[in-house]
Amino acid sequence: MNVLQEYLEALADAEQRPDKREEKALTSWAELQFRLRGGGRCSICHASVRHVLPVHAEHLDGSEADYKCLCTRCLQAERVTSERLVMRVGRARLEFLRKPEERKATQKFKAIRLRR
């Protein structure tokens, strides 16, 4: 099974940066799970999802949400509305943090919307 081989290679590849190695391990693990069990449904829009990975989102308003899996569109929407987004399986994790300049732009946008 080629997918299993890719997953094990991703775990063993010490030359890659740790974040890239973990990203590759997560996507390989998700592909292996898809081949073994099939996909899932997006927790928000119920679209079909090939790679089922749990997602934890810390939103800009201070709230938090956990999702079983998200489709690509909903994942991108959560990245835009979240301060931090984490996908984790075991010790492997992929984390997206909002950049400081994006925080300022979002705060300006909120201030403009409040004035109207």
ChimeraX attribute file (.defattr): number of C-alpha atoms within 10 A of each C-alpha:
attribute: neighborCount
match mode: 1-to-1
recipient: residues
	/A:1	7
	/A:2	7
	/A:3	15
	/A:4	15
	/A:5	11
	/A:6	18
	/A:7	19
	/A:8	13
	/A:9	15
	/A:10	21
	/A:11	15
	/A:12	12
	/A:13	14
	/A:14	10
	/A:15	7
	/A:16	12
	/A:17	10
	/A:18	12
	/A:19	13
	/A:20	12
	/A:21	20
	/A:22	21
	/A:23	19
	/A:24	21
	/A:25	24
	/A:26	24
	/A:27	18
	/A:28	22
	/A:29	22
	/A:30	21
	/A:31	21
	/A:32	20
	/A:33	18
	/A:34	16
	/A:35	15
	/A:36	9
	/A:37	9
	/A:38	14
	/A:39	17
	/A:40	19
	/A:41	17
	/A:42	21
	/A:43	18
	/A:44	13
	/A:45	11
	/A:46	12
	/A:47	15
	/A:48	14
	/A:49	18
	/A:50	20
	/A:51	24
	/A:52	22
	/A:53	22
	/A:54	15
	/A:55	21
	/A:56	20
	/A:57	22
	/A:58	19
	/A:59	17
	/A:60	16
	/A:61	9
	/A:62	8
	/A:63	9
	/A:64	14
	/A:65	12
	/A:66	14
	/A:67	14
	/A:68	14
	/A:69	24
	/A:70	27
	/A:71	22
	/A:72	14
	/A:73	11
	/A:74	16
	/A:75	16
	/A:76	12
	/A:77	12
	/A:78	20
	/A:79	18
	/A:80	16
	/A:81	16
	/A:82	22
	/A:83	20
	/A:84	19
	/A:85	24
	/A:86	17
	/A:87	19
	/A:88	17
	/A:89	15
	/A:90	6
	/A:91	6
	/A:92	16
	/A:93	15
	/A:94	19
	/A:95	14
	/A:96	13
	/A:97	12
	/A:98	15
	/A:99	10
	/A:100	9
	/A:101	8
	/A:102	12
	/A:103	13
	/A:104	11
	/A:105	11
	/A:106	15
	/A:107	12
	/A:108	12
	/A:109	11
	/A:110	11
	/A:111	11
	/A:112	10
	/A:113	9
	/A:114	8
	/A:115	6
	/A:116	5
